[in-house]
Amino acid sequence: MSANLKYLSLGILVFQTTSLVLTMRYSRTLKEEGPRYLSSTAVVVAELLKIMACILLVYKDSKCSLRALNRILHDEILNKPMETLKLAIPSGIYTLQNNLLYVALSNLDAATYQWPSDSQELNSKELSAGSQFVGLMAVLTACFSSGFAGVYFEKILKETKQSVWIRNIQLGFFGSIFGLMGVYVYDGELVSKNGFFQGYNRLTWIVVVLQALGGLVIAAVIKYADNILKGFATSLSIILSTLISYFWLQDFVPTSVFFLGAILVITATFLYGYDPKPAGNPTKA
């Protein structure tokens, strides 16, 4: 059962990450009338949806009893403040990472869509290069912070008996607080002018739901597998996203370096998950 959950959660993570990257990129580059939705508010809404989903899962595990749900939340969260505070560190890092993902996709791909290569002027080239640098720095920062947060969260999940859904509620609670702080600091004026849900449409809600689902799936992967396999699943989703960008979106031309990297990632994933059968004892003469 544990092995089935491990590979099921890994498969869902690959699908979720691929879908999220593609839909998020499209939503941040789609030109529509009116203001574009704020990435900071999308992060907060995703955290709130994740909390709601986890509460429903805990409610289901408690045999659909509101009294039991209230007791579990009170005993596991309110009565254990130090255990709850442990989630503040990875929560802050994950919130930063989610915001950086929006920054990276907005800058890296927006430059490609807004300044076609056959009609660029000098100022457009300089702005495109600057946008790509910002996007690259966002990606690098997210990568380094994600590694630490993943290992830290795995340690917390596997050293305690609390369910993964309770841990996600704690994680989402702090994530919502940090996210609201980001909304106030960076987009407070825009929110007061056009509202919290400015620019939201069906595609925006799809992105938000996928991001909320990602938090649940990542926690399940770390719980039933480990952080290294999570990294491999993310790498496979990058390859899948790139292939879809080439065949469907037609905005990427793979090179020999890409194919070499793809082969190395797939090989590493296979070798890490390969469990050779122990050799039998040699027969004595």
N, C-alpha and C positions, 0 to 999 in steps of 0.2 A: 504493500500500500504506500509506504514511504517513497519507494522508487518511482511508482506511478505518479505520485504528487510532484516529485522532483522534476520529471521530464514534462509533465503537463504544464507546470508553472513556467518552465523554461520556454516551452513552445508558445504559450500565451504571451510571455514577455517579448519574444522576438516579434510576434504579430503586433502587439501593442506599441512597441517602440517604433517599428517601421511605419505604422499607420499614423502615429503621433507626429513624427518628423515630417512626413509628407503633407498631412493636413495643416499642421502648424505653419510650415513654410508657405503653403498656398494662401492661408488666411492672412499672413503678414505681408504678402505681396499683391494681394487682390485689390484692385482699385475700385472703390465704391464711393458714392456720394455721402457726404457727412463725415464725421470724425471716425478714425479707426479705433477699435477697441483697445483698451489699456491692458498691457500684459501683466502689470502689477495686480490689477483687479482679477484677472483670469486665474492667477496663482492662488489668490485668496479663496475664490469660489471653488476651485478644485480641492483645496484643503477642506472646506466645509462639506463638500459632497463626499469626500473620503471619510470624514467623521460620521456622517449620517449613514453611509453604507456599513461601516464597522459597527455602529450601534445596532443596526438591524441584524447583522450577523451574530452579535452577542445575544440579542433578543431571541433569535432562532435557537442558539445553543442553550439558552436558559429555558427551553420548552415554551417559548412564547408567553412568558410570565413577566408582567411589568414589575411586580414586586421583586422577583429574582433579578431582573435587569438592574433595578435601582440598587439592590444590595451589592451586586457585583461591581457596579461602577463606583459605589461609595467605598467598598472595601479595597478595591484594587487601585483606585486613583486618588481619592480624597484622603484615605487613611494611610497611604504610603507616599507622602510628599517627596521624600528623597528619591524613591524609585521613579517617580514621575519626572522629577527635575533632571534625571540622567538623560532624558530624551530631548532636553533643550538644545544640547550641542549638535547632534545630528540633524535635528529639525531646522535649526538656523542655517546649517550648511546646505541642506536639501532645498530650503526656500531660496537661498542665493543661487543654487544651481538651476532651479526652475526658471528664475528670472533671467539668468545668463543664457539659457537655451533660447528664450525669445529674442534676446539681444543678438545672439549669434546668427539665428536664422533671418532676422530682420536685416542685418547688415550684409552678411555674405551673399544671400540670394537676392535681396532687394537691389543690390548694385548690378547684378547680372540682368535683372528684368528691366531696370530703369534706364540703363545706359548700354544699348546694344553695341556690339563690337564694330559694326559697319558704319556707325554715325556718331562716334565719340569726338568731343572737342577736348582741349587740354584740361579745362577746369573740371569736366566730367571725369576724365581719367584720374585726376588728383583726388576727387571726392570718392571715386570708386575704390582707389587704393586705400584711402583712409578708412572707408567703411569695411573693407576686407580685413584691415589690421585690427579694427575694433572687434569684428566678429571672431578673428583668430584668437585674440587675447581672451575673449569671453569663453571660447571653447577650451583653451588651455587651463584657465582658472577653474572651470567646471570639472575638468578631468582630474586635476590634483585634489580638489575639495571632495569630489565624489568618492575617490579611493579611500580617503580617511573616514568619511561618514559611513561608507559601506562596511568597513571592517569594525568600526565602533558599534554600529547598529547590530551587526551579526553577533558580536560579543555579548551585547545586552540580551538579545533574543535567546541565545543558547545557554546563558548562565542563569536564567530565571524561569519560573514555571508559569508566568503570566502568558495568556494566549496572545497570538500575533495580532488579533483584532484589538485587544486592549492596548497593546503597544502602539498600534496605529492611531488609536484615539488620542493617546498622549502625544504622539508625534504630530498629529494634525492640529491639536490644540495650540501647541507652541508655534507650529507653522502658520496658523491663522493670525496669531499675535504678531509674529515677525513680518508676515505679509502685509497686514494692515499698517504697520509702521512704515513699510516701504511705500505703500499707497499714499500715506500722509506726507511723507518727505518728498517723494519724487513727482507724484501726480495729484497732490492735494488741490491745486488750483483748477486743474482740468476736471476733477471730480465735482468740485463745488459749482463749476460752470455748466457742465453737460451731463452730470449724473454718474453714478457708479457703474451702471451698465451701458454706458454710451458705446455705440458701434457694435453692440452684440447682435448676432444673427444666428441662423441655424448652424453655420460652419463654426462659429465661435463656440457654441455650446458643445459641438462634437469634439473640438479640441479640448475643452475643459473636462468633459467626461472621460476622454482618453487619458488625460493627465491624471485625473483622480484614480482611474483604473490602474495606471502605472504604479502609483504608490502602493496599492494593495498587492499587485503582482510581485513587485520587487521585494516586499516584506515576505511574501510566501516563498519566493526563490531563496532568499537568505535564510529563512527558517528551515526549509526542507532540503536545500542544496547547500551552497555557500557563496561567498562574495566573488570568488574566482570564476565560478560557472556563470554568475550574473554578468561578469565582464565579457565572457565569451559569447553569451547570448546577445549582449549589446553589440558586440563586434559583428556577429552574423546579421543582425538587423541593419547595420550600416552597409554591409555588402548588398543586402536585399534592397535597401532603399536606393542605393546607387544604381543597381540594375534597373529598377523601376524608373528612375530618373532618365536613364538612357533609352529604354525601349518605349516608355509611355510619354514622359514629359519632354524627352529629347533635348535636354539642356545639359547633358554631360557626355563627354567622349572618354571612355576608359583608355588607359595607357598600359604599357607593359608593367610599369611599377604597380599599378592598381591590381593587375592580375596576380603579380607575385605576392602582394600583401594579402589578397583574398585566399590564395592557396595556403599561405602560412597560417592564417587564422583558422581555416577549416581543418588543416592538419593538426594544429595545436588543440583545437576543440575535441577532435577524435582521440588524440593521444591522452588527453587529460581524463576523458570519460571511459577509456578502454581499460577493462579489468581482466587481465590475462588469467587463465586458469592455472593454478599451481601444478607444477610438474610432479608426476607420481614418483614415489621412492624407487630408486633403481633396485632391481632384483639382485640379491646377493648370489654369487657363484657358489 
